[in-house]
Amino acid sequence: MQLIDLAPLLPELILVFLVLAIITVDLFLPRNGKWILTALTVSGLVLVGAACIPVWGVNDRIFEGFYVVDDLSVFFKAATVVIGILAALFAPSYLAQRRMPLGEFNTILIFSLIGMFVLASSADLITLFIGLELMVMPAYLMTAFHKTDRYSNEGGLKYFLLGSFASAILLFGISWTYGLTGSTRIEGMGALAHAAGPAGILAIGLLTVGATFKAAAVPFHFWTPDAYQGAPTPITGFLSVGPKLGAFALLVRLFAEGLGPMSADWYAVMAILAVATMTGGNIVALTQTNVKRMLAYSSIAHTGYILAGLAAFAHAVDPDIRAQGIESILFYVLGYGVMNMAAFAVVGMLQRDPRRFGGLGGFAGLAGRAPWLAAGMAILLLSLTGIPPTVGFFAKLYVLIATVDAGVAWLAVAIALNAALAAFYYLRVIVYMYMRDPEDQPAPIDRSPVGIAALAISVVAVLALGLFPEPVLAFLQASVASLF
């Protein structure tokens, strides 16, 4: 391979060099100079984002067709960079208070981002599996990152064990697919339609179980609450959106691109999973008095909303409506990523005292103690609820429109009912912030300038994406066009 052939891999190469730079620089920094690692990580990720610009429009396959660099992959990579920057900005203060190493966190974070990049560009089932494992193995480490906390260790162990089973199931599905089609190419998976009935159904079933586990869909979600609650809170924010973004990149590649010709065979499964996931997540979230755990269960519900876009794609006949279903998925994962990471960051800011665990009482009277923080959290919660003019409203709206246009209005009704159900527990936090007296010993607030700046940027992005979604939608339409 000539050196010029590596040009489409520029973002991935910069990420690799960034990991090496972080590891090297960390060796020579004194304890009070570790903040340089955050600046280095964020600067490197900004450079990676800039490197995605010349890759836009390449739409080429490299490495003998195992790796595709198309506009869809560029979108996923750009969204990954945004999530990575927010994770790098929200984490340092929280980690420093608990004496957790910042260098190791940034290194593990970048490794996970590399896996997400590989997932986004996978054109072969082997490449897809490698990217998936490269994404989730660092996630296991991040979950158990607080080594002296038994909850963190427990969450990491559960995530690792169940995640390993799910990976094995997915790999078994890949093996069946290869056995039936004679190929590991994603674009050749449509040949499963001509395979023997039970064997083809088994292959699709194994792929569905393995893929939806990574997205935390019901009933494959049992690892989520304990893993999210046990992980350090800013890391939980990343875990709730980063692997989910990678999981939907996997689902889009597998089902929209690979199994699109036989979408009638898996539409019902995706629709049922969508309803079960959004309903199950919301019902359990209603019972939570710990905001961190409530956000963990609500993240399951959001997975259901996004799966509805995939069901709309599967049921639609018109190519434009099928594309609309994928566009709704992409817009939702981008908006959800920003607002959910920021919401977890606010929970982390109220855990300056390590003995605080994110209970509702910590939010009581927050509007009087930190009006700016309460206002930011209120906007984020309204967005998660789906109230205009936030990005959360338009994300749900686009999924609703996609389902109605695809002829599955009953699924749109289920989304609307679940959004109303979710309003109760999201708005309850706002009631505590503005209408309850603070505790006798209110939780101290982390006022790290870096964290506050990242929160402000996130809140502005939530509003900007809701008020001016047109540029992003145009970007999404061009990205999805490369899939068809």
Secondary structure, 3 states (H helix, E strand, C coil): CCHHHHHHHHHHHHHHHHHHHHHHHHHHCCHHHCHHHHHHHHHHHHHHHHHHHHHCCCCEEECCCCEEECHHHHHHHHHHHHHHHHHHHHHHHHHHHCCCCHHHHHHHHHHHHHHHHHHHCECEHHHHHHHHHHHHHHHHHHHCCCCCCHHHHHHHHHHHHHHHHHHHHHHHHHHHHHHHHCCCEHHHHHHHHHCCHHHHHHHHHHHHHHHHHHCCCCCCCCCHHHHHHHCCHHHHHHHHHHHHHHHHHHHHHHHHHHCHHHHHHHHHHHHHHHHHHHHHHHHHHHCCCEHHHHHHHHHHHHHHHHHHHHHHHHHCCCHHHHHHHHHHHHHHHHHHHHHHHHHHHHHHHCCCCCCCCCEHHHHCCHHHHCHHHHHHHHHHHHHHHCCCCCHHHHHHHHHHHHHHHCCCHHHHHHHHHHHHHHHHHHHHHHHHHHHCCCCCCCCCCCCCHHHHHHHHHHHHHHHHHHHCCHHHHHHHHHHHHCCC
